Amino acid sequence: MAKVKKKSLFDHVNAVTSQQSPDYWDSISDDDKKSWSNYMINRFLSMKPDWIEFVNEVQKYPLQPKELYKVYIDILPKKKQWLKYIKGDKKMKYPKWVYEIVARHLQCSVREANDAVEMFEISAGGQSELTDILMKYGKTEEECRKIGL
């Protein structure tokens, strides 16, 4: 019996960008669905400079994975894309509490929150959005200014 290879993040990104099959989500196994991560799909798609603002808008909505897939295949061009992954530096630019708040807000790990903060910094209006998140969790404008936001 041949063992079917489980889909990876890269298989999912490829499905979103170059395959764009309308029934992709229904055709994959439950194990393959578990390997899907909205956060990582958004992160990889945002590596294309032309898509940064669009991906930033899409990630604001709490979409289920199937819904996110549908949004992207309806809007993104069907074409093999080279998405150069840009690694962030390991140093945290802000105090740890910033990353803990972002992690709580995005419901992700502190390490992923570090990446998300980097994404906020490079997107248009991202720093004000980061400030808004911090203020929702009880931080003041003064505290945000002190750390450079």
N, C-alpha and C positions, 0 to 999 in steps of 0.2 A: 504494500500500500504506500502510495506517495503521500508525504506529509505536506499539507498546504502551508505555505509561508505566511506568517502573520504580517499584516500591513504595518508599515512604519509611518512616522510623521512625514517622511519624504514622499511616500506613496500617496498620502492624503493631499499634500501640497501639489503634487503632480496631477492628481485627480481634479483639483480645483482649477488649476491653470491650463493644463493641456488636454485633458480628457473631457471634462465637463459633461459627464453622462447624467441625465436627469434622474435616473434610477440608481445611481451609485450608492447612495446611503441605504437603500432598501436591499441592495444586492450583497452588501458586506456582512460578515459574521459579527456576532456580539463581541468577540475578542478584538476584532478589528475596530469596532466602534469605541472600545475602551482605550485604544491607542490614539484616538483623536483628542486633541486639546485645543479649544478655542483660542486660548492665550498664545500657544506656540504657532498655530496657523496664522493668527493676526501678526505675530512677531515676524514670521518669515515673509509674509506678503508685504509687510511694511519695509522690507529691505530694498524694494524697488522704489526709488525716489518719487516717481510719478504717482505712486499709490499711497504714500504716507498719509496724506490728509483724508483720503477716502477710508482707509483702514481705521484711522483714528475715529472717524465718525461712526463707523459700523460697530466698533468695539464698545461704544457707549451704551449699546442696547443689550439687555440680558437675553441673548438668543440661545436657543437650544442648538446643539451641533448640526442637526439636520437643517435647521432654518438658516444657520450661518453658511453652510455649504450652498444652499439654494440662492442666497443673496449674492454670493461671490460668483457662482456660475452664470447668473443672470446679468451681471454687470461687467466682470472682467473679460478681456478679450481671450478667445480660445487660441492659445499659442504657447509653445514651450518657452518658459521664462528662465533666465539665469538670475537667481536671487542670491546675491553674494551676502553671506552671513557676516555681519559686523559684530565681533565680540567686544563686549564692554570690558573696561579695566576692572580689576578685582577690588579696587579701593572704593570705599563709600564716601561720596562727596559731602553728604549731609549727616547729621546725627542719627543714631540708630532708630530713634523714635519715629523719624520720618518714614523709614522703610517698614517699620512695624505697623504704622497707620495705613500705609498704602497696601500692605499685605492683607490687613483686615478688610479694607475697602474692596480690593479685587479678589478676595478669598483665594490667596495664593501664598506661596512660601516667601520668606524674607529675601531669599536669593532672586526669585522671580520679581519681587517688588523692586529690587535694585535695578533690574533690567527695565522694568516699567518706568521707573523714575528717569532713566536715561532716555527712554522713548518720549516721555513728556517734554524733556529738555530740547529735543531736536524737532518736535512738531510745533507748528504755528499755534500760539496761544496755549501751549502745553504747560508753561510755568504757572499761568493764572489758574489753569484747571487743577494743577497740583496744589496750589494754595487753597483753592475751594475745597478740595478733599480734606486737607489738613484742618481747615476751619470747621468742616462738618463734624470733625471728631474733637472739637473743643480747643483747638489752638487759635491764638489770636493773630491778627495781621502783623502786630509788632514782632511776635515770635518768628513768623515766616520771613519778615524782612531781615531779622538778625542772622538768619542762616543763608541769606542770599536769594530769596525768592521774591 
